[in-house]
Amino acid sequence: MPKVKAEYIWLDGHEPTALRSKTKILDTEVHALSDLPEWGFDGSSTQQAVGNSSDCILKPVRCVPDPTRGKPHVLVMCEVLDAHGMAHTSNNRAQLKKLAHSTADQEPWFGIEQEYTLFNGNATPYGWPASGYPAPQGPYYCGVGANRVYGRKLVETHLQACIEAGLTISGINAEVMPGQWEFQVGPVGPLEVSDEIWLARWILDRIGEDFGISVSYEPKPVKGDWNGAGAHTNFSTKAMLSEGGMHAIEAAIAKLKTAHDHHMTAYGSGNAERLTGQHETAHISEFRSGVSDRGASIRIPLETARNKAGYFEDRRPAANIDPYLVCTKLLETVCKQ
């Protein structure tokens, strides 16, 4: 029986949250979560404990095939528990799990559009000249050609890897700023979309190592007249998708307007640099909605407006969000009774 490499993945205690992982060798293949034991780590090295009481626990919650190592190896998404076996204060998944259960009868669905920027190391966006700037934005969005698109080989490798891992990845495209890309996950439930965004990020960062390309989720990776990077979050419920669902959508948007400041505390670190009212954003201090309006806080797709039912897009989340937090805020505001 071959040894199985199980890559345990978790979220650290930094702001913004970063991924950590380490490999556990198992003697048997993994067929269920119950085949994966809990495991410890040094929380004092991840901003999750102090040195004289440093043990934290990794609890497996999602397991998928590892596309970087191949069968029978696996990627294991974990929640972090403290030394007493309780959810760690950095464990935002635990709160979302309770909320997802209590709102399940409303059948909430999420789709997240994850933008990111490729870099040569930490200095220059991938494909940019060593000094100066490329031509202004315009030809890069969904572009084709070596003079418009940079990093496609990495992006395509990542797409295939996500498919092999069984993630619900639903598309990719080059973005407005050169060297910037997007992948989409969903529509699926709140826990599923959040787990899969984190797993897809880990896969992207890991494959980036092989290409010598680093990945940035900064909301404003390049200052000046360049688009930022977001994680636009599409949301619907059973009521919104049903006949006459526009009434439910309008009611949800009214609730989101009232809770705007509260949501912004969970919508990404450094998001004020991105939400300036320019570059397809509303200002961080402003809340407005509109049909087919990419400068709005909440965009109602044209198809939704025509059908008077469907979903809406929350355009406020930054690329570096913790999706567990964003899904929690949307469920709390829109679905919680």
Residue frames relative to the residue before (quaternion, step in Angstrom):
aa qw qx qy qz dx dy dz
M 1.0000 0.0000 0.0000 0.0000 0.00 0.00 0.00
P 0.3858 -0.7418 0.4907 0.2450 3.64 -0.64 1.03
K 0.5303 -0.5971 0.4917 0.3470 3.52 -1.20 0.51
V 0.2679 -0.7565 0.5797 0.1414 3.57 -1.10 0.77
K 0.2493 -0.7475 0.6006 0.1355 3.55 -0.92 0.99
A 0.0766 -0.7915 0.6063 0.0008 3.56 -0.62 1.19
E 0.2025 -0.7891 0.5724 0.0927 3.56 -0.52 1.20
Y 0.1944 -0.7898 0.5763 0.0793 3.56 -0.40 1.29
I 0.1005 -0.8134 0.5728 -0.0169 3.57 -0.63 1.22
W 0.0969 0.7964 -0.5932 0.0672 3.57 -0.94 0.86
L 0.4830 -0.6439 0.5154 0.2941 3.55 -1.38 0.18
D 0.3693 -0.7498 0.5068 0.2112 3.56 -0.87 0.94
G 0.6123 -0.5855 0.4053 0.3435 3.58 -1.31 -0.13
H 0.4398 0.7050 -0.4535 0.3224 3.59 1.23 0.28
E 0.2634 -0.7223 0.6116 0.1867 3.54 -1.37 0.22
P 0.4399 -0.3226 -0.8008 0.2473 1.56 -0.97 2.30
T 0.6537 -0.5325 0.3814 0.3790 3.52 -1.26 0.49
A 0.1308 -0.7827 0.6052 0.0639 3.57 -1.03 0.83
L 0.5114 -0.6434 0.4845 0.2996 3.54 -1.26 0.48
R 0.0713 -0.7457 0.6600 0.0567 3.53 -1.23 0.66
S 0.0604 0.8020 -0.5942 0.0109 3.59 -1.17 0.41
K 0.0184 0.7641 -0.6446 -0.0181 3.51 -1.30 0.43
T 0.4748 -0.7174 0.4631 0.2133 3.53 -1.23 0.65
K 0.1269 -0.7615 0.6327 0.0613 3.54 -0.99 0.98
I 0.2963 -0.7516 0.5654 0.1663 3.59 -0.92 0.91
L 0.1177 -0.7954 0.5942 0.0206 3.55 -0.78 1.14
D 0.4641 -0.7018 0.4775 0.2532 3.56 -1.16 0.65
T 0.7712 0.2566 -0.1479 0.5635 3.58 1.22 -0.34
E 0.5984 -0.5686 0.4231 0.3738 3.55 -1.23 0.45
V 0.4219 -0.7015 0.5245 0.2339 3.54 -1.23 0.60
H 0.0631 -0.8102 0.5827 -0.0040 3.56 -0.71 1.14
A 0.7886 0.0679 -0.0265 0.6105 3.59 1.25 -0.40
L 0.6642 -0.4985 0.3659 0.4201 3.56 -1.25 0.35
S 0.6138 0.5731 -0.3453 0.4190 3.58 1.09 -0.66
D 0.5973 0.5571 -0.3607 0.4502 3.60 1.25 -0.26
L 0.6766 0.4803 -0.2704 0.4882 3.58 1.29 -0.30
P 0.2990 -0.7725 0.5288 0.1850 3.61 -0.56 1.06
E 0.5449 -0.5354 0.5055 0.4011 3.53 -1.30 0.25
W 0.1319 -0.7907 0.5969 0.0331 3.56 -1.20 0.58
G 0.3854 -0.7385 0.5100 0.2143 3.56 -1.13 0.61
F 0.0192 -0.7737 0.6308 0.0562 3.55 -1.35 0.25
D 0.5791 -0.5963 0.4495 0.3272 3.52 -1.34 0.34
G 0.2334 -0.8190 0.5128 0.1084 3.56 -0.14 1.28
S 0.5773 0.5928 -0.3893 0.4048 3.60 1.18 -0.39
S 0.6697 0.4825 -0.2937 0.4821 3.60 1.26 -0.34
T 0.7355 0.3817 -0.2122 0.5180 3.58 1.31 -0.09
Q 0.5225 -0.6495 0.3907 0.3905 3.59 1.27 0.36
Q 0.5797 0.5905 -0.3749 0.4180 3.58 1.09 0.69
A 0.7784 0.1044 -0.0949 0.6116 3.59 1.29 0.16
V 0.4384 -0.6499 0.5422 0.3025 3.55 -1.34 0.12
G 0.6891 -0.5522 0.2968 0.3634 3.54 -1.19 0.64
N 0.7264 0.4310 -0.2650 0.4651 3.60 0.99 -0.70
S 0.7518 0.1556 -0.1591 0.6207 3.58 1.33 0.21
S 0.1325 0.9011 -0.3965 0.1151 3.50 0.87 1.11
D 0.5535 0.6550 -0.3975 0.3265 3.61 1.16 -0.31
C 0.0043 -0.7473 0.6644 -0.0068 3.54 -1.04 0.96
I 0.3738 -0.7424 0.5259 0.1805 3.56 -1.24 0.49
L 0.2537 -0.7370 0.6090 0.1470 3.55 -1.09 0.83
K 0.1038 -0.7938 0.5990 0.0175 3.56 -0.71 1.16
P 0.3660 -0.7449 0.5087 0.2289 3.65 -0.47 1.12
V 0.0442 -0.8129 0.5808 -0.0036 3.58 -0.93 0.96
R 0.7848 0.0797 -0.0497 0.6126 3.61 1.22 -0.31
C 0.0489 -0.7987 0.5997 -0.0082 3.57 -0.93 0.93
V 0.0241 0.7876 -0.6137 0.0497 3.57 -0.90 0.99
P 0.6240 -0.5181 0.4064 0.4209 3.60 -1.21 0.36
D 0.3907 -0.7091 0.5401 0.2298 3.56 -1.08 0.76
P 0.2434 -0.8105 0.5130 0.1438 3.62 -0.30 1.19
T 0.6187 0.5567 -0.3552 0.4257 3.60 1.18 -0.30
R 0.7580 0.3234 -0.1814 0.5366 3.58 1.16 -0.57
G 0.4196 -0.7145 0.4612 0.3173 3.58 1.18 -0.47
K 0.6907 -0.4648 0.3477 0.4313 3.56 -1.31 0.14
P 0.6406 -0.1682 -0.7442 -0.0864 1.58 -2.16 1.35
H 0.3679 0.7773 -0.4519 0.2371 3.59 1.24 0.29
V 0.2090 -0.8103 0.5452 0.0495 3.57 -1.13 0.71
L 0.3177 -0.6698 0.6305 0.2299 3.50 -1.41 0.40
V 0.1346 -0.8145 0.5639 0.0203 3.57 -0.84 1.02
M 0.2106 -0.7634 0.5994 0.1164 3.57 -0.50 1.18
C 0.1063 -0.8292 0.5487 0.0004 3.55 -0.81 1.05
E 0.3326 -0.6490 0.6348 0.2553 3.49 -1.35 0.43
V 0.3694 -0.7076 0.5563 0.2310 3.56 -1.21 0.57
L 0.1118 -0.7702 0.6271 0.0333 3.54 -0.94 1.04
D 0.4718 -0.6465 0.5032 0.3259 3.56 -1.16 0.47
A 0.7505 -0.4180 0.2640 0.4387 3.57 -1.30 0.04
H 0.6762 0.4742 -0.2883 0.4845 3.60 1.24 -0.36
G 0.5630 -0.6341 0.3718 0.3778 3.56 1.28 0.12
M 0.5287 0.6019 -0.4145 0.4318 3.57 1.26 0.35
A 0.6402 -0.5220 0.3890 0.4079 3.57 -1.21 0.48
H 0.4334 -0.6965 0.5135 0.2518 3.56 -0.86 1.03
T 0.6206 -0.5653 0.3864 0.3821 3.59 -1.14 0.56
S 0.6664 0.4852 -0.3001 0.4800 3.61 1.18 -0.45
N 0.5586 0.6298 -0.3652 0.3974 3.57 1.32 -0.18
N 0.0869 -0.8323 0.5473 0.0156 3.58 0.11 1.28
R 0.5398 0.6265 -0.4034 0.3916 3.59 1.18 -0.35
A 0.6228 0.5708 -0.3491 0.4054 3.59 0.99 -0.82
Q 0.6565 0.4967 -0.3079 0.4770 3.59 0.98 -0.81
L 0.6553 0.5101 -0.3157 0.4591 3.58 0.94 -0.88
K 0.6102 0.5700 -0.3548 0.4205 3.60 1.01 -0.77
K 0.6594 0.4934 -0.3060 0.4776 3.60 0.94 -0.86
L 0.6845 0.4884 -0.2878 0.4584 3.57 0.91 -0.92
A 0.6210 0.5414 -0.3385 0.4547 3.59 1.02 -0.76
H 0.6479 0.5140 -0.3150 0.4657 3.57 1.02 -0.78
S 0.7201 0.4648 -0.2625 0.4432 3.60 0.84 -0.97
T 0.7389 0.3727 -0.2231 0.5152 3.62 1.18 -0.39
A 0.3515 0.7860 -0.4609 0.2150 3.58 1.29 0.07
D 0.6134 0.5776 -0.3574 0.4029 3.60 1.07 -0.65
Q 0.6541 0.4977 -0.3107 0.4774 3.61 1.25 -0.38
E 0.3162 -0.8033 0.4547 0.2190 3.56 1.35 -0.04
P 0.0829 0.8168 -0.5641 0.0880 3.61 0.58 1.11
W 0.1175 -0.7789 0.6152 0.0339 3.53 -1.06 0.89
F 0.1191 -0.7953 0.5935 0.0316 3.53 -1.08 0.84
G 0.0044 0.7422 -0.6691 -0.0383 3.51 -1.27 0.59
I 0.1246 -0.8159 0.5633 0.0378 3.60 -0.67 1.06
E 0.2382 -0.7548 0.6016 0.1074 3.54 -0.95 1.03
Q 0.1291 -0.8420 0.5232 0.0239 3.56 -0.12 1.32
E 0.1297 -0.7758 0.6153 0.0526 3.57 -0.52 1.21
Y 0.0432 0.7799 -0.6229 0.0446 3.55 -1.20 0.60
T 0.3008 -0.7512 0.5663 0.1566 3.55 -1.26 0.47
L 0.3243 -0.7425 0.5589 0.1766 3.56 -0.92 0.95
F 0.0953 -0.8028 0.5884 0.0132 3.56 -1.01 0.88
N 0.3921 -0.6154 0.6208 0.2866 3.51 -1.35 0.49
G 0.7836 -0.0921 0.0321 0.6136 3.58 -0.06 1.22
N 0.6963 -0.4453 0.3385 0.4498 3.57 -0.88 -0.95
A 0.6214 0.6137 -0.3164 0.3702 3.57 1.25 -0.04
T 0.8443 0.1301 -0.0041 0.5199 3.58 0.52 -1.19
P 0.4859 -0.6438 0.4938 0.3248 3.61 -0.88 0.83
Y 0.5808 -0.6257 0.3995 0.3340 3.54 -0.98 0.89
G 0.7954 0.2598 -0.2302 0.4969 3.55 -0.87 1.07
W 0.5653 0.5867 -0.3923 0.4270 3.59 1.26 -0.18
P 0.5700 -0.5738 0.4415 0.3884 3.61 -1.15 0.45
A 0.6299 -0.5648 0.3776 0.3763 3.57 -1.15 0.61
S 0.7731 0.0641 -0.0580 0.6284 3.57 1.16 -0.56
G 0.7365 0.3559 -0.2856 0.4993 3.56 -1.03 0.73
Y 0.5023 -0.6517 0.4963 0.2767 3.53 -1.31 -0.32
P 0.5140 -0.5997 0.4935 0.3641 3.57 -1.22 0.34
A 0.7063 -0.4036 0.3347 0.4757 3.57 -1.29 -0.06
P 0.6399 -0.5587 0.3571 0.3884 3.61 -1.10 0.62
Q 0.6649 -0.5010 0.3846 0.3988 3.54 -1.31 0.41
G 0.3892 0.6965 -0.5371 0.2737 3.52 -1.15 0.70
P 0.8180 0.2599 -0.1433 0.4927 3.61 0.59 -1.09
Y 0.5893 0.6544 -0.3485 0.3210 3.60 1.21 -0.29
Y 0.6122 0.5846 -0.3566 0.3954 3.60 1.00 -0.80
C 0.8358 -0.0629 -0.0217 0.5450 3.57 -0.68 1.20
G 0.3249 0.7858 -0.4683 0.2403 3.57 1.17 0.62
V 0.1779 -0.7418 0.6304 0.1438 3.50 -1.41 0.05
G 0.6301 0.5138 -0.3964 0.4265 3.55 -1.05 0.78
A 0.5817 -0.6403 0.3903 0.3150 3.54 -1.04 0.87
N 0.6698 0.4821 -0.3063 0.4745 3.61 1.19 -0.38
R 0.7295 0.3990 -0.2297 0.5058 3.58 1.30 -0.03
V 0.7929 0.2632 -0.0993 0.5406 3.57 1.06 -0.74
Y 0.0545 -0.8103 0.5829 -0.0278 3.56 -0.81 1.07
G 0.8099 0.2874 -0.2232 0.4600 3.55 -0.92 0.97
R 0.3265 0.7889 -0.4852 0.1887 3.59 1.21 0.20
K 0.6178 0.5620 -0.3706 0.4063 3.62 0.95 -0.73
L 0.6438 0.4961 -0.3135 0.4911 3.58 1.00 -0.79
V 0.6650 0.5230 -0.3036 0.4383 3.58 0.88 -0.95
E 0.6745 0.4833 -0.2934 0.4748 3.58 0.94 -0.87
T 0.6228 0.5280 -0.3344 0.4706 3.58 1.05 -0.74
H 0.6463 0.5152 -0.3080 0.4712 3.56 1.02 -0.83
L 0.6321 0.5386 -0.3323 0.4472 3.59 0.92 -0.86
Q 0.6842 0.4794 -0.2875 0.4684 3.57 0.84 -0.98
A 0.6378 0.5316 -0.3268 0.4514 3.58 1.01 -0.79
C 0.6475 0.5112 -0.3200 0.4659 3.61 0.98 -0.79
I 0.6246 0.5224 -0.3309 0.4770 3.58 1.06 -0.75
E 0.6732 0.4947 -0.2929 0.4650 3.59 0.93 -0.91
A 0.6570 0.4960 -0.3051 0.4788 3.58 1.16 -0.57
G 0.4931 -0.6853 0.4153 0.3388 3.59 1.26 -0.14
L 0.3932 0.7165 -0.4883 0.3059 3.58 1.18 0.44
T 0.4835 -0.6672 0.4888 0.2868 3.56 -1.19 0.56
I 0.1436 0.7913 -0.5750 0.1506 3.56 0.73 1.07
S 0.1720 -0.8469 0.5021 0.0336 3.56 -0.70 1.11
G 0.8229 -0.1171 0.0441 0.5542 3.61 1.21 0.08
I 0.1509 -0.7480 0.6352 0.1193 3.54 -1.40 0.20
N 0.1029 0.7811 -0.6159 -0.0002 3.57 -1.27 0.28
A 0.5124 -0.5807 0.5257 0.3520 3.52 -1.31 0.44
E 0.3476 -0.7696 0.5065 0.1743 3.56 -1.00 0.85
V 0.7732 -0.4112 0.2491 0.4135 3.55 -1.40 0.08
M 0.7199 0.3756 -0.2351 0.5342 3.59 0.99 -0.81
P 0.4985 -0.6573 0.4568 0.3328 3.64 -0.85 0.81
G 0.7649 0.2956 -0.2582 0.5108 3.55 -0.94 0.95
Q 0.6429 0.4939 -0.3123 0.4952 3.58 1.32 0.00
W 0.0740 -0.8039 0.5899 -0.0185 3.56 -0.99 0.95
E 0.1978 -0.7567 0.6092 0.1305 3.52 -1.37 0.11
F 0.0327 -0.7351 0.6718 0.0852 3.51 -1.25 0.58
Q 0.2739 -0.7652 0.5652 0.1412 3.54 -1.18 0.62
V 0.1184 -0.7664 0.6291 0.0530 3.54 -1.12 0.81
G 0.7003 0.4446 -0.3492 0.4359 3.56 -0.95 0.91
P 0.5695 0.0173 -0.7544 -0.3259 1.46 -2.50 -0.33
V 0.0780 0.7565 -0.6428 0.0925 3.51 -1.03 0.98
G 0.7077 -0.4548 0.3310 0.4274 3.56 -1.30 -0.06
P 0.7201 -0.4864 0.2839 0.4054 3.61 -1.25 0.29
L 0.6805 0.4597 -0.3035 0.4832 3.61 0.90 -0.82
E 0.6520 0.5349 -0.3150 0.4353 3.55 0.97 -0.87
V 0.6881 0.4737 -0.3073 0.4557 3.61 0.80 -0.94
S 0.6618 0.5113 -0.3136 0.4497 3.59 1.00 -0.78
D 0.6373 0.5129 -0.3231 0.4759 3.59 0.93 -0.88
E 0.7211 0.4700 -0.2638 0.4354 3.56 0.84 -0.98
I 0.5857 0.5359 -0.3819 0.4732 3.60 1.10 -0.51
W 0.6754 0.4808 -0.3071 0.4672 3.60 0.87 -0.87
L 0.6570 0.4943 -0.3218 0.4696 3.61 0.93 -0.80
A 0.6547 0.5019 -0.3169 0.4680 3.60 0.98 -0.80
R 0.6166 0.5217 -0.3443 0.4786 3.60 1.06 -0.65
W 0.6481 0.5112 -0.3334 0.4555 3.59 0.89 -0.88
I 0.6535 0.5110 -0.3153 0.4609 3.60 0.91 -0.92
L 0.6546 0.5127 -0.3153 0.4574 3.59 0.95 -0.84
D 0.6641 0.4901 -0.3061 0.4744 3.59 0.89 -0.89
R 0.6642 0.5164 -0.3067 0.4451 3.58 0.96 -0.90
I 0.6807 0.4598 -0.2958 0.4876 3.61 0.90 -0.86
G 0.5745 0.5899 -0.3660 0.4336 3.58 1.12 -0.62
E 0.5773 0.5803 -0.3733 0.4367 3.58 1.11 -0.64
D 0.6763 0.5087 -0.2934 0.4448 3.58 0.93 -0.93
F 0.7110 0.4292 -0.2427 0.5013 3.58 1.15 -0.64
G 0.4179 -0.7002 0.4741 0.3321 3.60 1.23 -0.25
I 0.5460 0.5809 -0.3973 0.4545 3.58 1.19 0.62
S 0.2404 -0.7627 0.5817 0.1484 3.58 -0.90 0.91
V 0.3258 -0.7447 0.5609 0.1570 3.54 -1.22 0.64
S 0.1376 -0.7856 0.6008 0.0550 3.56 -0.88 1.01
Y 0.1700 -0.7622 0.6177 0.0926 3.53 -1.08 0.86
E 0.2872 0.7737 -0.5120 0.2382 3.57 1.25 0.42
P 0.4831 -0.6928 0.4468 0.2949 3.63 -0.90 0.84
K 0.7717 0.1175 -0.0979 0.6173 3.61 1.20 -0.42
P 0.0891 -0.8653 0.4909 0.0492 3.59 0.43 1.20
V 0.7713 0.1607 -0.1053 0.6068 3.60 1.17 -0.52
K 0.3899 -0.7283 0.5124 0.2344 3.58 -0.72 1.05
G 0.6726 0.5139 -0.3585 0.3938 3.54 -1.24 0.38
D 0.7782 -0.3728 0.2686 0.4281 3.53 -1.31 -0.44
W 0.4634 0.6331 -0.4687 0.4059 3.54 0.70 1.19
N 0.5507 -0.6195 0.4436 0.3407 3.58 -1.05 0.73
G 0.4184 -0.6661 0.5568 0.2670 3.51 -1.23 0.58
A 0.4590 -0.6599 0.5214 0.2862 3.55 -1.33 -0.18
G 0.0851 -0.8217 0.5635 -0.0044 3.55 -0.75 1.11
A 0.2745 -0.6915 0.6256 0.2350 3.50 -1.42 -0.19
H 0.1194 -0.8311 0.5413 0.0455 3.55 0.59 1.20
T 0.1750 -0.8184 0.5463 0.0348 3.53 -0.78 1.12
N 0.2002 -0.7836 0.5828 0.0784 3.55 -0.58 1.22
F 0.0457 -0.8305 0.5513 -0.0646 3.54 -0.84 1.05
S 0.1173 0.7710 -0.6230 0.0606 3.53 -1.11 0.73
T 0.2024 -0.7263 0.6357 0.1659 3.52 -1.39 0.22
K 0.7091 -0.4214 0.3332 0.4567 3.55 -1.30 0.10
A 0.6584 0.5159 -0.3128 0.4500 3.59 0.95 -0.86
M 0.6645 0.5107 -0.3068 0.4510 3.60 0.99 -0.80
L 0.7034 0.4640 -0.2607 0.4712 3.56 1.06 -0.73
S 0.6029 0.5795 -0.3485 0.4233 3.59 1.25 -0.37
E 0.6948 -0.4444 0.3450 0.4481 3.57 -1.28 0.20
G 0.7994 0.2030 -0.1888 0.5331 3.56 -0.82 1.01
G 0.3248 0.8049 -0.4524 0.2049 3.55 1.27 0.28
M 0.5085 0.6542 -0.4288 0.3599 3.61 1.18 -0.33
H 0.5921 0.5614 -0.3734 0.4413 3.60 1.10 -0.58
A 0.6584 0.4912 -0.3015 0.4841 3.59 1.02 -0.81
I 0.6296 0.5284 -0.3301 0.4642 3.59 1.05 -0.74
E 0.6673 0.4944 -0.3011 0.4686 3.59 0.91 -0.89
A 0.6364 0.5148 -0.3278 0.4718 3.60 1.03 -0.74
A 0.6448 0.5176 -0.3174 0.4643 3.59 1.02 -0.81
I 0.6548 0.5101 -0.3142 0.4608 3.59 0.94 -0.86
A 0.6213 0.5315 -0.3451 0.4608 3.61 1.02 -0.71
K 0.6465 0.5014 -0.3153 0.4808 3.60 1.01 -0.77
L 0.6584 0.5167 -0.3097 0.4513 3.58 0.97 -0.85
K 0.6076 0.5522 -0.3519 0.4495 3.58 1.06 -0.67
T 0.6653 0.5031 -0.2950 0.4661 3.56 0.95 -0.91
A 0.7576 0.3775 -0.1886 0.4980 3.59 1.04 -0.82
H 0.2715 0.8190 -0.4842 0.1447 3.62 1.25 0.19
D 0.6955 0.4736 -0.2980 0.4508 3.62 0.70 -1.00
H 0.6286 0.5355 -0.3301 0.4573 3.57 1.04 -0.77
H 0.6636 0.5012 -0.3095 0.4613 3.59 0.94 -0.82
M 0.6466 0.5538 -0.3389 0.4005 3.57 0.93 -0.82
T 0.5850 0.5775 -0.3779 0.4260 3.61 1.16 -0.43
A 0.7580 0.3576 -0.1842 0.5135 3.59 1.21 -0.45
Y 0.5953 0.6317 -0.3299 0.3711 3.58 1.29 0.02
G 0.7893 -0.3448 0.1410 0.4882 3.56 1.11 0.66
S 0.4759 -0.6701 0.5043 0.2649 3.53 -1.16 0.75
G 0.8235 0.1850 -0.1555 0.5132 3.59 -0.87 0.95
N 0.3403 0.7913 -0.4614 0.2125 3.57 1.24 0.28
A 0.5540 0.6165 -0.3971 0.3941 3.61 1.17 -0.46
E 0.6148 0.5479 -0.3509 0.4458 3.60 1.12 -0.56
R 0.6867 0.4581 -0.2683 0.4967 3.57 1.18 -0.54
L 0.7416 0.3901 -0.2169 0.5009 3.59 0.87 -0.97
T 0.1594 0.8253 -0.5129 0.1743 3.55 0.32 1.32
G 0.5520 -0.5779 0.4127 0.4371 3.57 1.26 -0.24
Q 0.6835 0.3832 -0.2748 0.5573 3.57 1.33 0.03
H 0.7942 0.3289 -0.2180 0.4620 3.55 -1.37 0.03
E 0.6982 -0.5092 0.2615 0.4299 3.54 0.81 1.11
T 0.5991 0.5133 -0.4002 0.4664 3.57 0.91 0.91
A 0.3909 -0.6175 0.6090 0.3082 3.50 -1.39 0.24
H 0.5796 -0.5665 0.4369 0.3903 3.59 -1.18 0.44
I 0.6051 -0.6078 0.3800 0.3464 3.56 -1.04 0.80
S 0.6971 0.4605 -0.2710 0.4781 3.61 1.12 -0.58
E 0.6704 0.4836 -0.2727 0.4922 3.57 1.31 -0.15
F 0.0820 -0.7641 0.6345 0.0825 3.56 -1.18 0.58
R 0.2294 0.7483 -0.6053 0.1452 3.52 -0.83 0.98
S 0.2350 -0.7584 0.5942 0.1287 3.53 -1.26 0.49
G 0.0724 0.8052 -0.5861 0.0531 3.55 -1.21 0.41
V 0.5297 -0.6137 0.4863 0.3260 3.53 -1.23 0.55
S 0.8600 0.0015 -0.0434 0.5084 3.57 -0.83 1.06
D 0.4926 0.6717 -0.4036 0.3785 3.60 1.24 0.48
R 0.1842 -0.8157 0.5423 0.0814 3.57 -0.32 1.26
G 0.6111 0.5006 -0.3688 0.4899 3.56 1.27 0.19
A 0.5474 0.6125 -0.3884 0.4175 3.56 1.29 0.17
S 0.5879 -0.5397 0.4564 0.3935 3.56 -1.29 0.27
I 0.7756 0.1168 -0.0346 0.6194 3.54 1.01 -0.94
R 0.1544 -0.7886 0.5913 0.0675 3.56 -0.69 1.11
I 0.2190 -0.7289 0.6349 0.1328 3.54 -0.98 0.94
P 0.3904 -0.7366 0.4908 0.2532 3.63 -0.47 1.10
L 0.6242 -0.5647 0.3932 0.3700 3.55 -1.14 0.68
E 0.6403 0.5332 -0.3262 0.4464 3.58 0.98 -0.83
T 0.6308 0.5260 -0.3282 0.4665 3.59 1.03 -0.79
A 0.6610 0.5071 -0.3100 0.4580 3.57 0.92 -0.91
R 0.6673 0.5063 -0.3011 0.4557 3.58 0.96 -0.84
N 0.7364 0.4161 -0.2259 0.4832 3.56 0.95 -0.90
K 0.3105 -0.7626 0.4941 0.2791 3.58 1.33 -0.35
A 0.7218 0.2573 -0.2197 0.6038 3.54 1.18 0.74
G 0.4278 0.6970 -0.5066 0.2730 3.57 -1.17 0.53
Y 0.6243 -0.5150 0.4239 0.4067 3.55 -0.93 -0.96
F 0.2541 -0.7251 0.5997 0.2237 3.55 -1.33 0.05
E 0.3657 -0.7182 0.5571 0.2003 3.55 -1.31 0.42
D 0.2198 -0.7402 0.6241 0.1196 3.56 -0.78 1.09
R 0.1720 -0.8387 0.5142 0.0512 3.57 -0.31 1.29
R 0.5087 0.6975 -0.3939 0.3156 3.60 1.24 -0.01
P 0.6178 0.5795 -0.3849 0.3666 3.68 0.88 -0.70
A 0.4096 -0.7002 0.5401 0.2241 3.54 -1.08 0.87
A 0.6715 -0.5141 0.3541 0.3991 3.56 -1.27 0.37
N 0.7339 0.4370 -0.2410 0.4609 3.61 1.06 -0.68
I 0.2678 0.7813 -0.5210 0.2155 3.61 1.14 0.51
D 0.3448 -0.5918 0.6572 0.3145 3.44 -1.47 0.15
P 0.3613 -0.7726 0.4695 0.2283 3.64 -0.32 1.16
Y 0.5459 0.5937 -0.4102 0.4259 3.61 1.14 -0.45
L 0.6719 0.4952 -0.2910 0.4676 3.59 1.00 -0.83
V 0.6665 0.5037 -0.3129 0.4518 3.59 0.89 -0.91
C 0.6587 0.4921 -0.3135 0.4751 3.60 0.92 -0.83
T 0.6154 0.5473 -0.3398 0.4542 3.57 1.06 -0.74
K 0.6781 0.4963 -0.3004 0.4512 3.58 0.84 -0.96
L 0.6634 0.4992 -0.3154 0.4597 3.59 0.92 -0.84
L 0.6646 0.4846 -0.3128 0.4750 3.60 0.94 -0.79
E 0.6351 0.5327 -0.3330 0.4494 3.60 0.95 -0.81
T 0.7352 0.4442 -0.2406 0.4520 3.56 0.82 -1.02
V 0.7802 0.3750 -0.1846 0.4653 3.56 0.83 -1.00
C 0.8220 0.3264 -0.1199 0.4511 3.58 0.83 -0.98
K 0.6094 0.5824 -0.3749 0.3858 3.60 1.05 -0.61
Q 0.3963 -0.7382 0.4999 0.2196 3.57 -0.82 1.02
